[in-house]
């Protein structure tokens, strides 16, 4: 992977948004989005397929994620604009409906994910400390997230820094207490290479990697804040690959610690496997500590997802794929306030009609977005820009497409149906927007003539 220069180096975007995101803030943005609350339950699920060899699918999932991340690194540094994958699709395919559907898929996945996270925040995690009705609490939570989002990207990312440190600390606790356990003569290191007796190691690892892949999803949200990054061509690839590598190392160490502390049968039977690991270590860590950490992880995920959703909306409005009203920016704060309000209202409505399980299934839409982005890299190779940008090896996006197709083949019929319904809704919205846009244009022309 290399940098490519055509003419003079220049990162200016002429953006209406404030360029306030530095390299370290971007690194923590991506790391905070990748290290979600899901890891606290993932070890139990993976152990059903691979037994104690939890590190293997996590490492393979990291490699699969890095393929698509390479495509994002090239396109984000080449076109550092809000809107991310929708911008890349518009440039690559020059077909408005394709660009709209790519952006809509990101929006649908993002807003429904935020709604699901808000319900998770208001559920068992918060119930550890206070008993409140879930749906009203989720709506208030989303309103608070919107206020922080509208206040400014700097304030939002400072909050992310604090929450990311807390998220990482929870996983570090798991690693440290098992190291203490191992030092005291406890645990069983031999389990880390033990697959279930009836399993084929290669097939079991692949099957588990498909599940583990979703623990690395989140890096793509960073593409939607590229317009607010200082010197994106220089800092974006470092932040992206650095955050994914950090997450991969942490996940693998947590996998090793989990296998050493408990046999696979106990991990798979537990609804809170990492809590079980800490308890097995004998180190006295109160259970409420992990509830608090998981609560922070969920809140951070919701914040970063809503930042992404609002920037996708803003970027699509700037491309005239959505009403221009959604591209309005607060004069002093330089934040897309109408996009923030619109995406927050939709997320609030979704908390009234969905549950966490159903809302989580929209993640499959990201695979269509990833395929579009990987193909766009190859299509846009002939498009020259006047500033330095990252360039990924050609075989990487090709393998990225193959990995996404592989993941799609493993989805259930119910997930395919849900994704098809959402895409059908997107098609309807696209044509409605086209019709209303033409009418408003004719009305405007008639007013000028009068």
C-alpha positions as CSV (number, residue, x, y, z in Angstrom):
1,X,0.0,0.0,0.0
2,X,1.4,3.4,-1.0
3,X,0.7,7.0,-1.3
4,X,-0.2,8.5,-4.7
5,X,0.4,12.1,-5.7
6,X,-1.0,13.9,-8.7
7,X,0.1,17.5,-9.0
8,X,0.3,19.5,-5.7
9,X,-0.6,18.3,-2.1
10,X,-3.8,19.8,-0.9
11,X,-6.4,18.7,1.6
12,X,-8.7,21.7,1.6
13,X,-12.3,20.8,1.0
14,X,-14.0,24.1,1.1
15,X,-16.3,22.6,3.7
16,X,-19.0,24.3,5.7
17,X,-18.1,22.0,8.5
18,X,-15.3,22.7,11.0
19,X,-12.1,20.7,10.6
20,X,-11.5,19.9,14.3
21,X,-10.6,16.2,14.3
22,X,-6.9,15.5,14.8
23,X,-5.2,12.2,14.2
24,X,-5.4,11.0,17.9
25,X,-9.1,12.0,18.1
26,X,-9.8,10.1,14.9
27,X,-7.9,7.0,16.2
28,X,-10.0,7.0,19.4
29,X,-13.2,7.7,17.3
30,X,-12.6,4.5,15.3
31,X,-11.4,2.5,18.3
32,X,-14.4,3.5,20.3
33,X,-16.8,2.5,17.6
34,X,-15.1,-0.9,17.0
35,X,-14.8,-1.8,20.7
36,X,-18.5,-2.1,21.4
37,X,-20.5,-3.8,24.1
38,X,-20.9,-6.9,21.8
39,X,-17.5,-8.2,22.8
40,X,-18.8,-8.8,26.4
41,X,-21.0,-11.6,25.0
42,X,-19.0,-12.7,21.9
43,X,-16.7,-15.2,23.6
44,X,-19.6,-17.5,24.6
45,X,-20.9,-17.6,21.1
46,X,-17.5,-18.2,19.5
47,X,-16.7,-21.0,21.9
48,X,-19.6,-23.1,20.6
49,X,-17.8,-23.3,17.2
50,X,-14.1,-23.3,18.1
51,X,-13.9,-24.5,21.7
52,X,-10.9,-22.9,23.3
53,X,-9.3,-21.6,20.1
54,X,-11.1,-18.3,20.4
55,X,-8.1,-16.3,19.1
56,X,-8.3,-18.0,15.6
57,X,-11.6,-16.6,14.4
58,X,-10.9,-13.2,15.9
59,X,-7.6,-13.0,14.0
60,X,-9.3,-14.1,10.7
61,X,-12.1,-11.6,11.2
62,X,-9.5,-8.9,11.7
63,X,-7.9,-9.8,8.3
64,X,-11.3,-9.8,6.6
65,X,-12.1,-6.4,8.0
66,X,-8.7,-5.0,7.0
67,X,-9.5,-5.8,3.3
68,X,-12.4,-3.4,3.2
69,X,-10.7,-0.9,5.5
70,X,-7.9,-0.6,2.8
71,X,-10.5,0.5,0.3
72,X,-11.9,3.0,2.7
73,X,-8.4,4.4,3.3
74,X,-7.9,5.0,-0.4
75,X,-11.3,6.6,-1.1
76,X,-11.5,8.7,2.1
77,X,-8.1,10.3,1.5
78,X,-8.9,10.7,-2.2
79,X,-12.4,12.3,-1.6
80,X,-12.5,13.7,2.0
81,X,-16.1,14.6,2.0
82,X,-19.0,13.9,4.4
83,X,-21.3,11.2,3.1
84,X,-18.7,8.5,2.9
85,X,-19.8,5.5,0.8
86,X,-22.6,7.5,-0.8
87,X,-20.0,10.0,-2.2
88,X,-17.8,7.2,-3.5
89,X,-20.8,5.5,-5.2
90,X,-21.9,8.8,-6.8
91,X,-18.5,9.3,-8.3
92,X,-17.9,5.7,-9.3
93,X,-21.3,4.8,-10.8
94,X,-22.9,8.1,-11.8
95,X,-26.3,6.6,-11.2
96,X,-28.3,8.6,-8.6
97,X,-30.4,5.6,-7.4
98,X,-27.3,3.5,-6.7
99,X,-25.7,6.3,-4.8
100,X,-29.0,6.9,-2.9
101,X,-29.4,3.3,-2.0
102,X,-25.8,3.0,-0.7
103,X,-26.3,6.1,1.4
104,X,-29.7,4.9,2.5
105,X,-28.3,1.5,3.5
106,X,-25.7,3.3,5.7
107,X,-28.5,5.5,7.2
108,X,-30.8,2.5,7.8
109,X,-28.1,0.5,9.5
110,X,-26.9,3.5,11.5
111,X,-30.2,4.9,12.7
112,X,-31.6,1.5,13.6
113,X,-28.4,0.5,15.3
114,X,-28.6,3.7,17.4
115,X,-32.2,2.9,18.2
116,X,-31.2,-0.6,19.3
117,X,-28.3,0.7,21.4
118,X,-30.6,3.2,23.1
119,X,-33.0,0.4,24.1
120,X,-30.0,-1.7,25.3
121,X,-28.8,1.3,27.3
122,X,-32.3,1.7,28.9
123,X,-32.6,-2.0,29.6
124,X,-30.7,-4.4,31.8
125,X,-27.5,-2.3,31.9
126,X,-29.2,0.7,33.4
127,X,-31.5,-1.5,35.4
128,X,-28.5,-2.5,37.5
129,X,-28.5,1.0,39.0
130,X,-32.0,2.5,38.6
131,X,-35.4,1.1,37.4
132,X,-36.8,3.3,34.6
133,X,-39.3,2.6,31.8
134,X,-37.2,1.5,28.7
135,X,-38.7,3.3,25.8
136,X,-39.1,6.8,27.4
137,X,-35.6,6.5,28.8
138,X,-34.2,5.5,25.4
139,X,-35.9,8.6,23.8
140,X,-34.5,10.9,26.4
141,X,-31.1,9.3,25.9
142,X,-31.2,9.9,22.2
143,X,-32.2,13.5,22.8
144,X,-29.1,14.0,25.0
145,X,-26.9,12.4,22.3
146,X,-28.4,14.8,19.8
147,X,-27.5,17.8,22.0
148,X,-23.9,16.7,22.4
149,X,-23.7,16.0,18.6
150,X,-25.1,19.5,17.8
151,X,-22.8,21.2,20.3
152,X,-19.8,20.3,18.1
153,X,-17.6,17.5,16.8
154,X,-14.8,18.5,19.3
155,X,-17.0,18.1,22.3
156,X,-18.5,14.9,21.0
157,X,-15.0,13.4,20.4
158,X,-13.8,14.5,23.8
159,X,-16.6,12.6,25.3
160,X,-15.7,9.6,23.1
161,X,-12.1,9.8,24.4
162,X,-13.3,9.3,28.0
163,X,-15.8,6.6,27.1
164,X,-13.3,4.7,24.9
165,X,-10.7,4.7,27.8
166,X,-13.4,3.2,30.0
167,X,-14.3,0.6,27.3
168,X,-10.7,-0.5,26.9
169,X,-10.2,-0.6,30.7
170,X,-12.9,-3.3,31.0
171,X,-11.2,-5.5,28.6
172,X,-7.8,-4.8,30.2
173,X,-9.3,-5.9,33.5
174,X,-10.1,-9.3,32.0
175,X,-6.6,-9.8,30.6
176,X,-4.9,-8.7,33.8
177,X,-7.0,-10.8,36.3
178,X,-6.4,-13.9,34.1
179,X,-2.6,-13.1,34.1
180,X,-2.8,-12.9,37.9
181,X,-4.7,-16.2,37.9
182,X,-2.1,-17.8,35.7
183,X,0.7,-16.5,37.8
184,X,-0.8,-18.1,40.8
185,X,-0.9,-21.5,39.2
186,X,-4.6,-21.4,38.0
187,X,-6.1,-21.7,34.6
188,X,-5.3,-24.1,31.7
189,X,-3.1,-22.9,28.8
190,X,-3.6,-26.1,26.8
191,X,-7.2,-25.0,26.1
192,X,-6.2,-22.2,23.7
193,X,-5.6,-24.7,20.9
194,X,-8.4,-27.2,21.7
195,X,-11.2,-27.3,19.1
196,X,-14.3,-29.4,19.7
197,X,-13.7,-33.1,19.1
198,X,-16.2,-33.3,16.2
199,X,-15.2,-30.0,14.5
200,X,-13.1,-29.5,11.4
201,X,-10.7,-26.7,12.7
202,X,-10.6,-24.8,9.3
203,X,-14.4,-24.8,8.8
204,X,-15.1,-24.1,12.5
205,X,-12.7,-21.1,12.4
206,X,-14.3,-19.7,9.2
207,X,-17.8,-20.2,10.7
208,X,-16.9,-18.4,13.9
209,X,-15.0,-15.6,12.0
210,X,-18.2,-14.7,10.2
211,X,-19.7,-14.0,13.6
212,X,-16.6,-12.3,14.9
213,X,-16.4,-10.1,11.8
214,X,-19.3,-7.9,13.2
215,X,-17.2,-7.1,16.3
216,X,-14.9,-5.2,13.9
217,X,-17.7,-3.3,12.1
218,X,-17.7,0.3,13.0
219,X,-14.5,1.5,11.3
220,X,-16.6,2.6,8.3
221,X,-18.4,5.3,10.3
222,X,-15.1,7.3,10.2
223,X,-15.5,7.9,6.5
224,X,-18.5,10.1,7.2
225,X,-16.5,12.6,9.3
226,X,-13.6,12.9,6.8
227,X,-14.7,16.4,6.0
228,X,-14.0,17.4,9.6
229,X,-10.6,15.8,9.8
230,X,-7.4,17.9,9.6
231,X,-5.0,16.7,6.9
232,X,-7.1,13.5,6.1
233,X,-4.6,12.2,3.5
234,X,-1.9,12.0,6.2
235,X,-3.7,11.0,9.3
236,X,-6.7,8.9,8.2
237,X,-4.8,5.7,7.1
238,X,-2.7,5.7,10.3
239,X,-5.7,6.2,12.5
240,X,-7.8,3.6,10.7
241,X,-5.2,0.8,10.6
242,X,-3.9,1.7,14.0
243,X,-7.4,1.5,15.6
244,X,-8.2,-1.9,13.9
245,X,-4.8,-3.3,14.9
246,X,-5.3,-2.2,18.5
247,X,-8.8,-3.7,18.6
248,X,-7.5,-6.9,17.1
249,X,-4.8,-7.3,19.7
250,X,-7.2,-6.6,22.5
251,X,-9.7,-9.0,21.2
252,X,-7.2,-11.8,20.7
253,X,-5.8,-11.3,24.2
254,X,-9.3,-11.4,25.7
255,X,-9.9,-14.6,23.7
256,X,-6.8,-16.2,25.1
257,X,-7.6,-15.1,28.6
258,X,-11.2,-16.4,28.3
259,X,-9.9,-19.9,27.2
260,X,-7.3,-20.1,29.9
261,X,-9.8,-19.1,32.7
262,X,-12.7,-21.3,31.7
263,X,-13.5,-24.4,29.6
264,X,-15.5,-23.8,26.4
265,X,-18.6,-25.5,27.8
266,X,-18.8,-22.9,30.7
267,X,-18.2,-20.0,28.4
268,X,-20.9,-21.0,25.9
269,X,-23.4,-21.6,28.8
270,X,-22.9,-18.1,30.3
271,X,-24.9,-15.1,29.3
272,X,-22.1,-12.9,30.6
273,X,-18.9,-14.9,29.7
274,X,-16.4,-12.1,30.6
275,X,-18.1,-11.7,34.0
276,X,-17.7,-15.4,34.4
277,X,-14.0,-15.2,33.5
278,X,-13.4,-12.5,36.0
279,X,-15.2,-14.4,38.7
280,X,-13.2,-17.6,37.9
281,X,-9.9,-15.7,38.3
282,X,-10.6,-15.2,42.0
283,X,-9.7,-11.5,41.8
284,X,-12.4,-9.6,43.7
285,X,-14.0,-7.3,41.0
286,X,-17.6,-6.3,41.8
287,X,-20.1,-7.3,39.1
288,X,-21.5,-3.7,38.9
289,X,-18.2,-2.5,37.5
290,X,-18.8,-4.5,34.3
291,X,-22.4,-3.3,34.1
292,X,-21.1,0.3,34.2
293,X,-18.4,-0.4,31.6
294,X,-21.0,-2.0,29.3
295,X,-23.3,0.9,29.8
296,X,-20.6,3.3,28.7
297,X,-19.7,1.1,25.7
298,X,-23.4,1.2,24.6
299,X,-23.6,5.0,25.1
300,X,-20.4,5.5,23.1
301,X,-21.6,3.3,20.3
302,X,-24.8,5.3,20.1
303,X,-23.0,8.6,20.1
304,X,-20.6,7.6,17.3
305,X,-23.4,6.0,15.3
306,X,-25.6,9.1,15.4
307,X,-22.6,11.3,14.4
308,X,-22.1,9.0,11.4
309,X,-25.9,9.1,10.5
310,X,-26.1,12.8,10.6
311,X,-23.0,13.2,8.5
312,X,-24.3,10.7,5.9
313,X,-27.6,12.7,5.8
314,X,-25.7,16.0,5.4
315,X,-23.5,14.6,2.7
316,X,-26.4,13.2,0.7
317,X,-28.2,16.5,1.0
318,X,-25.1,18.2,-0.4
319,X,-25.2,15.8,-3.3
320,X,-28.9,16.6,-3.8
321,X,-29.9,13.1,-3.0
322,X,-31.9,14.4,0.0
323,X,-33.7,17.7,0.4
324,X,-31.3,20.7,0.7
325,X,-32.9,21.5,4.1
326,X,-30.9,18.7,5.6
327,X,-27.6,20.4,4.7
328,X,-28.1,23.4,6.9
329,X,-25.3,24.1,9.4
330,X,-25.3,26.0,12.7
331,X,-23.3,29.2,12.0
332,X,-21.1,29.1,15.1
333,X,-20.9,25.4,15.9
334,X,-20.5,24.3,12.2
335,X,-22.6,21.2,12.9
336,X,-25.3,19.9,10.5
337,X,-28.2,20.6,12.9
338,X,-31.2,19.7,10.6
339,X,-29.6,16.4,9.8
340,X,-29.0,15.7,13.5
341,X,-32.7,16.5,14.3
342,X,-34.0,14.4,11.4
343,X,-31.9,11.3,12.2
344,X,-32.6,11.6,15.9
345,X,-36.4,11.8,15.4
346,X,-36.3,8.6,13.1
347,X,-34.2,6.8,15.8
348,X,-36.7,7.8,18.5
349,X,-39.6,6.5,16.4
350,X,-37.8,3.2,15.8
351,X,-37.5,2.7,19.6
352,X,-41.4,2.6,19.6
353,X,-41.7,-0.1,16.9
354,X,-38.6,-2.4,17.2
355,X,-36.7,-4.5,19.6
356,X,-33.0,-4.9,20.0
357,X,-32.8,-8.2,18.1
358,X,-34.7,-7.0,15.1
359,X,-32.9,-3.7,14.9
360,X,-29.5,-5.5,15.0
361,X,-30.3,-7.4,11.8
362,X,-29.9,-4.2,9.7
363,X,-26.1,-4.7,10.1
364,X,-26.3,-6.9,7.0
365,X,-26.9,-3.8,4.9
366,X,-23.4,-2.7,5.6
367,X,-22.1,-5.7,3.5
368,X,-23.8,-4.2,0.5
369,X,-22.2,-0.8,1.3
370,X,-18.8,-2.6,1.7
371,X,-19.2,-4.3,-1.7
372,X,-20.0,-1.0,-3.4
373,X,-17.0,0.7,-1.8
374,X,-14.6,-2.1,-2.8
375,X,-15.8,-2.0,-6.4
376,X,-15.7,1.9,-6.4
377,X,-11.9,1.8,-5.6
378,X,-11.3,-0.1,-8.9
379,X,-13.7,2.0,-10.9
380,X,-12.2,5.3,-9.7
381,X,-8.5,4.3,-10.3
382,X,-8.6,6.4,-13.5
383,X,-9.9,9.5,-11.7
384,X,-7.0,11.8,-10.8
385,X,-7.2,14.3,-7.9
386,X,-4.9,17.2,-7.2
387,X,-3.7,16.1,-3.8
388,X,-1.7,13.2,-2.2
389,X,-3.7,10.2,-1.1
390,X,-3.4,6.7,0.0
391,X,-3.4,3.9,-2.5
392,X,-4.2,0.2,-1.7
393,X,-2.9,-2.8,-3.6
394,X,-5.3,-3.8,-6.4
395,X,-5.9,-7.3,-5.0
396,X,-7.2,-6.0,-1.7
397,X,-10.5,-4.6,-2.9
398,X,-11.0,-7.7,-5.0
399,X,-10.6,-9.9,-1.9
400,X,-12.7,-7.4,0.0
401,X,-15.6,-8.1,-2.4
402,X,-15.1,-11.8,-2.1
403,X,-15.1,-11.6,1.7
404,X,-18.4,-9.7,1.8
405,X,-20.1,-12.1,-0.6
406,X,-18.9,-15.0,1.6
407,X,-20.5,-13.2,4.6
408,X,-23.7,-12.6,2.7
409,X,-24.0,-16.3,1.9
410,X,-24.1,-17.1,5.6
411,X,-27.2,-14.9,6.4
412,X,-30.5,-16.4,7.4
413,X,-33.7,-16.0,5.2
414,X,-35.2,-13.7,7.8
415,X,-32.2,-11.4,7.7
416,X,-32.4,-11.3,3.8
417,X,-36.2,-10.5,4.0
418,X,-35.6,-7.7,6.5
419,X,-32.9,-6.2,4.3
420,X,-35.0,-6.5,1.1
421,X,-37.9,-4.7,2.8
422,X,-35.6,-1.9,3.9
423,X,-34.1,-1.6,0.4
424,X,-37.6,-1.5,-1.1
425,X,-38.5,1.3,1.2
426,X,-35.3,3.1,0.0
427,X,-36.4,2.7,-3.6
428,X,-39.8,4.2,-2.9
429,X,-38.3,7.1,-1.0
430,X,-35.9,7.8,-3.9
431,X,-38.7,8.1,-6.4
432,X,-40.9,10.1,-4.0
433,X,-37.9,12.5,-3.6
434,X,-37.4,12.7,-7.3
435,X,-41.1,13.6,-8.0
436,X,-41.3,16.1,-5.2
437,X,-38.0,17.6,-6.3
438,X,-39.2,18.1,-9.9
439,X,-42.5,19.7,-8.6
440,X,-40.6,22.1,-6.4
441,X,-38.3,23.0,-9.2
442,X,-41.2,23.7,-11.6
443,X,-43.0,25.8,-8.9
444,X,-39.8,27.8,-8.4
445,X,-39.4,28.5,-12.1
446,X,-43.1,29.5,-12.4
447,X,-42.6,32.0,-9.5
448,X,-39.6,33.5,-11.2
449,X,-41.6,33.9,-14.5
450,X,-44.4,35.7,-12.7
